[in-house]
Structure formats: structure tokens, C-alpha cells
């Protein structure tokens, strides 16, 4: 959906209570939800279930989005959808209850194993893993065992061949505000590659330093209307870069 169309629908929804406009917004961004959900496939949940969870995040984003922020909706909605899916995976996918500290350590294990295996040319020992994770050996062993709690198997299934899905733990997000903020910064950094020097400066002055458009106009020697056009164009570029295409994980 074009940014101008999105803002028009939001005005109809916010100012006139037009529920059909709300439905159009949700339907218009449904393909974005599906693309994001595909990034989390194979982690113990069916794709359609992930799409439903992501749609909940989209609905929350639609209902909470503030038109006065002068930010394109896709930039706001993207982390809302991802966060909703990650919370769902973190809280509901584990079949066996695992303490949070052990679970968080288990989530970090696969990436460290892969990194150490590439560096050492062999599988790392428990001691080497513990040092890399900044944990003691006992906690590392608990985290290794916790992988078996990710997906429960029946006794009959134990006798047959089954997929080793332990490496999926490294993909599950945890509720960490600093991590979420870091992810948003990475998304914005990629979007900034599409802006020229003047557009970057205006965006930073507006949102990093909190200056008004009038203050930016005085500082840069432009009219407020010109600053408004630069800002709108920059935000449109950012929105396009963030929403489509979505980079593969």
C-alpha cells in the first residue's frame, strides 16, 4: 500500500471511526505479516499459527499507531509483528517447563557451538562452551539438557528416527528491550543507506535531537515547507526499505 493511501485510511479510522478503513489497513498489510512469519517457520509452530499471532501484532500496531508521529506505519508495525511472534514462541512453544536463566543460555548455545566449531575445526568441549558463554560448566550442561525440553516426544517415538530440532533454540527471541532496540537500529541502519546526506541530517535532527521542523528550517537555512517535504520523502524511503523486501534471517 502507498504511504499516502495508508495515512488516508488512518485518518478515516481515527477521525471518523470508520471500521472498514481499519479492516482495509489490516488486509493491506497481511502479506507483510505472512512474509515475517515465514522467517520463523520450523520452530515448532505451523506457519498459519504464526501468521495468526503476527496478525495480532499487526492489529495492535493499527490500533496504537499515532498519526502525529510523522513516521510511516510500516516502520512502526514491523517490530510490533516480530515482537508478538517472538513472545509467542518464547512463552508457548516449549513443551517442558524450563527456568528462564537456563532457557536463555540454551538459546545462545547453538550460535556459540557453530562459531567455536568453525574456529577450532572440531566440536567444542563443555568447558570451551562455558567460557564462550561466560557461564560455569554446570549451567552450560543444564542448558544443553534443556534442548530436550523444547519438543516432547512420546515413548513410542523414542524408538524411531526423529529430527534433531535442538538448533532451533538459537532462533527464539527473549523479552529483552535492549535486544529489540538493537534490532530496530539494524533495520533503520539498512534503511538509511537509501537516504542522501541532507535527508539523513533532517531525519536525525527531527527524531534523534527532537527538533521541530521550524527549528530545523532555521538551522539549515530552508523554509519549513521545504523541510517538511524532505522529511516526508525520507520517511517514505525508509518505509519502503524496511517493509519490502524483508531480508532473510
SVG drawing of the C-alpha trace seen along z (x, -y; Angstrom):
<svg xmlns="http://www.w3.org/2000/svg" viewBox="-17 -30 58 78">
<polyline fill="none" stroke="black" stroke-width="0.4" points="0.0,0.0 1.2,-3.5 2.1,-5.7 -0.5,-8.3 -3.2,-5.7 -2.2,-4.3 -2.4,-7.7 -5.8,-8.4 -7.2,-5.2 -5.8,-6.0 -7.5,-9.4 -10.8,-7.8 -10.4,-5.3 -9.1,-7.8 -11.2,-10.8 -14.5,-9.2 -14.3,-5.8 -14.5,-4.1 -14.1,-0.4 -13.9,0.5 -10.8,-1.6 -9.3,0.4 -10.1,3.6 -8.5,2.4 -5.4,1.5 -5.2,4.9 -5.9,6.7 -3.4,4.4 -0.5,5.4 -1.5,9.1 1.2,10.1 3.8,8.4 2.7,10.5 3.0,13.7 6.5,12.8 7.6,12.1 6.0,15.4 7.9,17.4 11.2,16.3 10.1,18.2 8.9,21.4 10.2,24.7 10.4,23.7 7.7,25.9 4.7,23.9 2.7,24.2 3.1,21.3 -0.7,20.5 -0.5,20.3 2.5,17.9 0.5,15.8 -2.4,15.6 0.0,14.5 1.7,12.0 -1.8,10.6 -2.5,9.9 0.7,7.8 -0.5,6.0 -3.9,5.3 -2.2,3.9 0.0,1.7 -3.0,0.4 -4.9,-0.5 -1.8,-2.1 -0.3,-4.0 -0.2,-7.7 -0.5,-9.7 1.1,-12.7 4.5,-10.9 5.1,-11.6 6.5,-8.1 5.3,-5.7 3.2,-3.0 5.3,-0.1 8.3,-1.3 6.2,-1.1 4.4,2.1 7.4,4.2 8.9,4.6 5.4,5.0 4.7,8.0 8.1,9.6 7.8,9.0 4.4,10.7 5.7,13.8 8.8,13.9 6.8,13.7 4.5,16.5 7.5,18.7 9.2,18.0 6.2,18.5 4.3,21.3 6.5,23.5 8.5,25.2 6.6,28.4 8.5,28.9 8.9,26.1 12.5,24.8 13.7,22.0 14.2,18.7 18.1,18.4 18.6,21.9 16.3,21.2 18.2,18.0 21.5,19.8 20.2,22.6 19.1,20.1 22.6,18.8 24.3,22.2 23.8,23.1 25.4,20.0 28.4,20.4 28.8,24.0 28.8,23.1 31.3,20.3 33.6,22.4 33.4,25.4 34.4,23.2 37.3,21.7 38.6,24.9 37.9,27.3 36.1,29.6 33.2,29.7 33.9,27.6 34.1,29.1 31.7,28.2 34.5,26.1 35.1,24.2 31.4,23.6 31.1,22.4 34.0,19.9 32.5,18.6 29.1,18.1 30.5,16.6 28.8,19.3 30.1,22.1 30.2,25.7 27.3,26.9 25.0,24.2 26.2,25.0 25.4,28.7 21.9,27.7 21.4,25.6 22.5,28.5 20.0,30.8 17.3,28.1 17.2,28.6 15.4,31.8 12.6,29.8 11.9,27.8 9.7,30.5 8.4,33.5 8.2,36.9 6.0,39.9 7.7,43.1 6.8,44.8 8.5,42.0 11.8,42.5 12.3,45.9 12.0,44.4 14.1,41.8 13.2,38.3 14.5,34.9 17.1,33.2 15.5,29.8 17.7,28.5 19.4,26.0 16.1,24.2 16.5,22.8 19.1,20.4 16.4,18.6 13.9,18.0 13.9,14.4 13.6,13.4 11.9,10.4 14.9,8.1 14.2,4.4 17.9,3.7 17.9,6.5 14.6,5.3 16.1,1.8 19.2,3.1 17.1,4.9 15.2,1.8 18.5,-0.1 19.8,2.5 16.6,2.2 16.9,-1.6 20.6,-1.5 19.7,0.5 17.0,-2.0 19.4,-4.9 21.5,-3.6 18.7,-4.7 18.8,-8.4 21.1,-11.1 23.2,-13.3 20.6,-16.0 17.7,-13.6 19.8,-11.7 20.6,-15.0 17.0,-16.2 15.8,-12.8 18.4,-12.8 17.7,-16.4 14.0,-15.6 14.0,-12.2 17.4,-11.9 17.7,-15.5 14.0,-16.2 14.0,-19.5 10.8,-20.8 10.5,-21.3 10.7,-25.1 13.9,-24.7 15.5,-22.5 14.5,-25.1 16.3,-27.8 19.4,-25.7 19.7,-24.5 18.5,-27.7 15.5,-26.3 11.8,-27.1 9.7,-24.9 7.7,-23.7 10.9,-22.5 12.0,-20.7 8.5,-19.1 8.9,-17.8 12.4,-16.5 11.3,-14.7 8.2,-13.2 10.3,-11.9 13.0,-10.5 10.3,-8.7 8.7,-7.2 12.1,-5.9 12.7,-4.4 9.3,-2.8 9.8,-1.2 13.3,0.1 12.0,1.6 8.8,3.2 9.9,4.7 11.9,6.7 12.3,8.2 15.9,9.7 16.1,13.4 17.4,14.4"/>
</svg>
